[in-house]
Amino acid sequence: MHGLGNDFVILDGRDGSLNLSQDVVRAISDRRTGVGCDQLIVMEAAHDSSADVFMRIYNPDGSQSGACGNATRCVASLVMKEKGESHVIVETIAGLLDCENLGGGLYRVDMGPVRQDWRDLPLSKAQDTDNIDVEAGPLKNAVGVNVGNPHAVFIVNDAEAVDLATFGPVIETHPLFPERTNVEAVQVLDRSRIRMRVWERGAGITRACGSGACAALVATARRGFTERKAEVILDGGTLSIEWLPDNTVSMTGPVATSFSGHIDPALLRDDA
C-alpha cells in the first residue's frame, strides 16, 4: 500500500506468528531482491484494550520507527474495512492514534501531541529547538519537532534546489541527534501552503512523510510564516495538516493498495 507514494509492505502478524529479524526486514524491503518499500509494517494484536490494532514500523535498514502517518492511514483503512466501521484506534510505540474515514478516499489521523523540548527530540545537549545550531550546505538553523519521532525542519528559499541526497544523511547522523533524525527541507509558498521534501531516518528520500508533514507545519507556524492549518505539498501529493489548540496535530490524506499476496517463506529466513 502507499500514501502519496510513500510505500509500505504491510504484514498481518496479529496471530503472533511473525518474529522478524533485522536481516529479514532488510531482505523484504530490498527493491531489487525482495518486495521493496519505504517502511515495512507489521499489524499486531493491540496491547492497549482501547486500541483496535498495534502497528509496528520498521525502516528498510531494520531499525524501528515510532510513527508513520501515511502507514497509519493505510493500516486504519484495512481495519475499518474488516470491522465495517469508520473509526478505529491504531496503537504504536509512540502512543494511540485516533483514525477516521472521512469518505471520498480520505482518512484523518490524530498524530498525537507535538513535543518541542530538546530532551524530547532528543538532542545530545540543551538547545533552543526553534533555532538548532546544525547545518549542512543550505540547511541551517533547524526547527526541532517530535511527532512520534524526531524531525529537523529547515526552512529554505527553494526546496527543489536542496541536494537532500548529499545533505540529508549528514544531518540525520549528526552527533547532536543521538537517535538520528528525519530531515525536511521546507519552502513557504503562502500562509496556507508549504512545499516539503524529506530525507527519512533509516530510509532516505521518500515521496511523502506524514509525520514530517506535521512537523513541517508546526515548524512554519512556530516561526510565524503560516497559520496553524496548511496544505503540505510533497513529491507524491498533498496532505492537509492542522496543529490544534490542544497541541495535537491532525493529518488528512488518501490511501491506495498496489497489490496483495503472499511472501515466499524463503524470504522470511535469516539465511535467505
C-alpha positions in Angstrom: 0.0 0.0 0.0 1.0 3.6 -0.2 0.1 7.1 0.9 1.1 9.6 -1.7 3.8 7.3 -3.0 5.2 6.7 0.5 5.0 2.9 0.1 4.7 0.0 2.6 4.8 -3.7 2.8 2.1 -4.5 5.4 2.1 -7.9 7.1 -0.6 -9.3 9.3 1.0 -10.7 12.4 -1.9 -10.5 14.7 -1.8 -14.2 15.3 1.7 -13.8 16.8 3.4 -15.9 14.2 5.8 -13.3 12.9 9.2 -12.7 14.5 11.2 -10.6 12.1 14.9 -10.1 12.5 16.7 -7.0 11.1 18.1 -9.2 8.3 14.6 -10.3 7.3 13.3 -6.8 7.4 16.1 -5.7 5.1 15.5 -8.6 2.7 11.8 -7.8 2.3 12.5 -4.1 2.0 15.1 -4.5 -0.8 13.6 -3.2 -4.0 15.7 -5.5 -6.2 15.7 -8.9 -4.4 12.7 -8.5 -2.1 9.4 -6.7 -2.3 10.6 -3.2 -1.8 9.2 -0.4 0.4 10.0 2.8 2.3 8.8 1.0 5.5 7.8 -2.5 6.5 4.7 -2.5 8.7 3.5 -5.4 10.9 0.0 -5.4 12.2 0.0 -7.0 15.7 -2.7 -7.6 18.3 -3.3 -4.5 20.3 -1.6 -4.2 23.7 -4.0 -1.4 24.9 -7.6 -2.5 25.4 -8.9 0.7 23.8 -7.0 0.1 20.5 -8.1 -1.9 17.5 -4.6 -2.9 16.3 -0.9 -2.4 17.1 1.3 -1.1 14.3 5.0 -1.9 14.3 7.1 0.2 11.9 10.4 -1.0 10.5 12.7 1.1 8.4 14.5 -0.6 5.4 17.7 -0.8 7.4 15.9 -2.9 10.1 15.6 -0.2 12.7 12.2 0.7 14.2 10.3 4.0 14.0 7.8 5.4 16.5 5.4 7.0 14.0 4.4 7.0 10.3 1.4 9.0 9.4 0.9 7.6 5.9 1.2 4.0 7.1 -1.3 4.7 9.9 -3.9 5.7 7.4 -3.2 2.6 5.4 -3.5 0.3 8.4 -6.5 2.1 9.7 -8.3 1.7 6.3 -7.6 -2.1 6.4 -9.0 -2.5 9.9 -12.0 -0.2 9.2 -12.9 -2.4 6.2 -12.6 -5.6 8.3 -14.8 -4.1 11.1 -17.2 -2.3 8.9 -16.5 0.9 10.9 -15.4 4.4 10.1 -13.4 5.0 13.2 -10.5 2.9 14.7 -7.6 3.5 17.1 -4.1 2.4 15.9 -1.6 1.8 18.7 2.1 2.4 18.1 5.2 2.6 20.3 4.7 6.3 20.3 1.0 6.1 21.6 -2.6 5.7 20.4 -3.6 7.3 17.1 -7.3 8.1 16.5 -8.3 7.5 12.9 -11.4 8.4 10.9 -12.7 7.6 7.4 -13.9 11.0 6.0 -15.3 9.5 2.8 -14.1 10.2 -0.7 -11.0 8.1 -0.1 -9.7 10.5 2.6 -8.6 9.4 6.1 -7.8 11.6 9.0 -5.3 10.7 11.7 -4.8 12.4 15.1 -1.0 12.1 15.3 -1.0 12.9 19.0 0.8 15.6 20.9 3.7 17.7 19.5 6.8 17.7 21.6 9.2 20.6 21.3 11.6 20.4 24.2 15.2 19.5 23.4 15.0 16.5 25.7 12.0 15.2 23.8 13.6 15.2 20.3 16.1 14.2 21.8 19.2 16.3 21.4 22.5 15.5 22.9 22.7 18.8 24.6 20.4 21.7 25.6 19.4 24.0 22.7 16.6 26.2 21.7 14.6 24.0 19.4 13.4 27.0 17.4 17.0 27.5 16.2 19.0 24.3 16.4 22.7 25.0 15.7 23.3 22.5 13.0 23.9 22.9 9.3 24.9 21.1 6.1 25.1 23.1 2.8 22.0 25.2 2.5 20.4 23.6 5.5 20.8 25.8 8.5 19.1 26.7 11.8 16.7 23.8 12.1 13.4 23.8 14.0 13.2 20.6 16.1 9.9 18.8 16.4 9.0 15.4 17.7 5.7 13.9 16.3 6.2 10.4 17.5 9.7 10.5 16.0 12.4 13.3 15.7 12.4 15.8 12.9 14.8 18.6 11.9 12.9 21.0 9.8 14.9 23.5 7.7 13.0 26.5 6.1 14.6 27.2 2.8 14.1 29.6 -0.2 13.8 26.7 -2.7 13.0 23.2 -1.6 13.6 21.8 -5.1 17.2 23.1 -5.1 18.3 21.3 -2.0 20.5 18.3 -2.6 18.9 16.1 0.0 20.8 13.0 -1.1 24.0 14.7 -0.1 23.0 16.8 2.9 20.1 14.7 4.4 22.4 11.9 5.7 24.8 14.4 7.2 22.0 15.9 9.3 20.4 12.5 10.1 23.6 11.2 11.6 24.9 14.4 13.2 26.1 13.9 16.8 23.5 16.4 18.0 20.8 13.7 17.3 21.7 10.6 19.3 18.7 8.7 17.9 19.3 10.2 14.4 16.6 12.4 12.8 14.3 12.8 9.9 15.3 15.9 7.7 12.8 18.2 6.0 13.5 21.0 3.5 10.5 23.3 3.6 9.6 26.2 1.4 6.8 28.6 2.4 4.6 29.3 -0.6 2.0 31.4 1.3 0.3 31.3 4.8 -1.7 28.2 3.9 0.6 26.2 1.6 4.1 24.9 2.1 6.3 22.7 -0.1 8.3 19.9 1.6 10.9 17.4 0.6 12.1 14.8 3.0 15.1 12.6 3.9 13.7 9.9 6.2 15.7 8.4 9.0 16.7 4.9 8.0 15.0 5.1 4.6 16.5 8.0 2.6 14.5 10.2 0.2 10.8 9.3 0.1 7.9 10.7 -1.9 5.9 11.6 1.3 6.2 11.5 5.0 3.1 12.1 7.2 4.9 12.8 10.5 7.3 15.0 8.5 4.4 17.0 7.0 3.1 17.5 10.6 6.5 18.6 11.8 6.9 21.0 8.8 3.5 22.7 9.6 4.4 23.0 13.3 7.8 24.5 12.4 6.5 27.1 10.0 3.7 28.1 12.4 6.2 28.4 15.2 8.3 30.7 13.1 5.2 32.8 12.2 5.3 32.0 8.5 2.0 30.1 8.3 -1.3 29.7 10.1 -1.8 26.5 12.2 -3.5 24.8 9.3 -2.0 24.4 5.9 -1.7 22.2 2.8 1.7 20.5 2.7 2.8 19.7 -0.9 5.0 16.6 -1.1 6.7 14.9 -4.0 3.8 12.4 -4.0 0.9 14.7 -3.4 -0.7 16.9 -0.8 -1.6 16.4 2.9 -3.9 18.7 4.9 -2.3 19.3 8.3 -3.7 21.2 11.4 -2.0 22.0 14.6 -4.8 22.0 17.1 -5.2 24.2 20.2 -4.7 21.1 22.5 -1.2 20.7 21.0 -2.1 17.6 19.0 -1.7 17.6 15.2 -4.1 16.0 12.7 -3.3 14.8 9.2 -5.7 14.1 6.3 -4.9 12.3 3.1 -5.6 9.3 0.8 -4.5 5.7 0.8 -4.0 3.2 -2.0 -3.5 -0.5 -2.4 -1.0 -1.6 -5.0 -1.3 -5.4 -4.6 -1.8 -8.1 -2.1 -0.4 -11.6 -1.9 1.9 -14.0 0.0 5.7 -13.7 0.5 7.7 -16.8 -0.3 8.7 -18.3 3.1 12.4 -18.4 1.9 12.5 -14.6 2.2 11.4 -14.8 5.8 14.5 -16.9 6.8 17.6 -15.2 8.2 19.8 -17.3 5.8 17.9 -16.1 2.7 
